[in-house]
Amino acid sequence: MPALVASGHSHRPTTKVANKGFKSRKATKGSLRDAAKGRLPGEKGQRKTPHQQVMSKFDRRNQAKQRQLEKHKEHLKGTSIFTGKDAAPRNVAVIPLCEDVDAATAIRSLNGSIDIEVEVQDTPFRVPVDRFKQKLQYMPVERDLTACLDAARVADFVVLILSAEEEVDQLGELILRSIQSQGLSTVFTVVQGLNKVELPKQRLSIQSSLKSYITHFHPEQEKVHNLDNRQEMSNLMRSLCSTTPKGIRWRDERSWMMVEDVQFGASESEPTVLTGVVRGKGLKADRLVQIGDWGSFQIEKITAAPLATKTKRTDQDAMGVDEATEEETLDLPTEDQDNLLDLAPEEVTMGEDDDMDAATTATTSKKGVLLDDHHYFSDEEDQATAQARKLPKGTSKYQSAWYLEDDVSDSGSDMDDFEMQDVEEEQARPEDGEEGAAGYAPTEGGQSEYPQSEMFVQPNADEDAQQLAAFRKSKRSEAEDDLEFPDEIELHPGVAAHERLAKYRGLKSLRTSQWQEEEDRAFQPEEWQRLLQVPNYQASRVGAAREALLGGVTPGTRVRVYIKGVPTAVQTSYNPAQPVTLFSLLRHEQKRTALNFLMNFSSDAPVSIKSKEELIMQCGPRRFIINPLFSQGGATPNDVHKYCRYLHPGQSAVATFVGPVTWGAVPALFYKRTPPGAVDQDGEPVALPLMLVATGTSLPPSTSRVIAKRAILTGHPYHIHKKIVTIRYMFFNREDVEWFKALPLWTKRGRTGYMKECLGTHGYFKATFDGRINPQDTIGVSLYKRVWPRAARLLEGELFAPAAVEDAMDAD
């Protein structure tokens, strides 16, 4: 076959046509708009603000140099506290995570790498590092959760010790997760006993495995240092002496101190003297201080406590203080000193009593349940609502009481003037009110299941009770029941619903209906009006933080703080081996209010947490025993949030209780005491008496945030005729139907309706819905009452004793 002859032309069919551009002597509006690129005609190429102006090359270099100088100043400011003859020491917390490792051995390896021979003590002690012209203050701690948390809280560097032979047990992992959640500064990881492994390849695999483990919690860890390697320890000492610690944000906003020495007074009337170096912000004598788990105290005075000057003396006297020099007073309290009162002064006025009596009278004299801001079907309300209103066609006077003026829809088969409402972006459920209602569904023209109305026949009492028991037989209880049927309650046939649910009210919308707080005054706690009111949280927080920036004893100064009113019981329980911390409280942080914390429940938790269950919470420098109320988060127009009976694993909620206010977003830890015989998610027994169940962050406190506990009464459709339904099992007497007949009805499939009339004496009633309902649907009515948070109390003593942990682990 002859070869194809090559040609210079190849025909390629295509639909692309390159037309010639339009030529015009004058520019069109579109071309001018494209050429302007958003500039307005009068701008002449200049930006609106000076920062947006196009700078020259010289200006850009100058601005970059200024940024570099500012960054250098910030770096010098952060490290200046560690430079100089009287510089502050770098706090190093040495925390063992395994049972066969020791903090004292790790400190000897660190000091021996640069030829420092100092006796290692059980208490915090200071070591001068002449090679790097720095001072290190070691805090060796045992495997005690309380001591590890306190040491890591005031540490510039945290050294975690792992073992080459044993894995991190439950206690070590609890310590690791706790110090990570409360906030950590710069972290280093070391391994002890690696040279005991004979094979070098096995050492590398062990070190790689430990690095993989620690990076799961701290991804910034680049290396696991070997304590048995002198060169690696020397490099680690260089890092400890030269690295700028990253700090902890909530800690740096306050003045804090690692207590080096404690001198108790002979009695409570005599002051207790704490010695240490001021860190963070300036320490003021007017502000209260939180000392470990001792509590909050007032400062009597602050004096200077400089170390003795370098003279010819022994090493043991190097840490002493020159007794001959007279103490210099640095700060004294003024008239602006904070007091220890946590509640506002009690002021009894006749106006408040009258309001309370009026609220009580209003609650007992009404004939119907409160729906939004009206008590329907009472004598006085009948006269107030007897005015001309826009109602659906065929609505009787009895039915008109269910409608408000802004809630009349008249569309489809029997409604007029219906206006489509915008649906909220957040998904709502039918029990939440108007937002959860389904769309309009027209009535079918075909035959219904019940083609004609039937005369209502009063059922037999015994048969009705048997049918009710069979209807409720499949339902369970407690946490599983709450997860499947949230907020649903079952009434006993012999209990009157209007008496048991007297404190409950109805809301047409959980998110938008106004909550009438006057109805709650009869039930609010006695101390509620005396709590701290914070109308503008952001302004109050910024004001308290800015106040801490000015005045006080300069950070880096070694001082003696004289504390007033320390109980003698503190002296008996004081353990010198455990670190003691001092934190200065910001203004008003001793006053109690309704606190809110975002609580993230761990998905590894074996069981759910019930609301009002006792928990131990640590927030900043304080620890409390709380019984929190759980509620849904988010912002709503009416500031009403649904109460959660249980917090299930993996869920998040807002925990509310009454306690001292904490300014800023401070991390919080939530612990739960472990009952005997408890098991974890894998079915293994829990050997620890305490378990970290959740972490969180403090939210703005508010006494106006309403936590509404919802109670859902459900009923079963007995007869269905188009949109008219006979309902049973919701109420069990005629009086309850008459009391709650103003409330809107809803179904789980999104239909809405209202009660039409009562049938018989066993609680049956007839209702009308906006569309035909399914016979398998469930009809409900939502009721709400306000619940009040409980007061927290300070935790006294340790989180748990280390001896109890050792006994439990030995038993396993």
Disulfide bonds with the S-S distance in Angstrom:
none
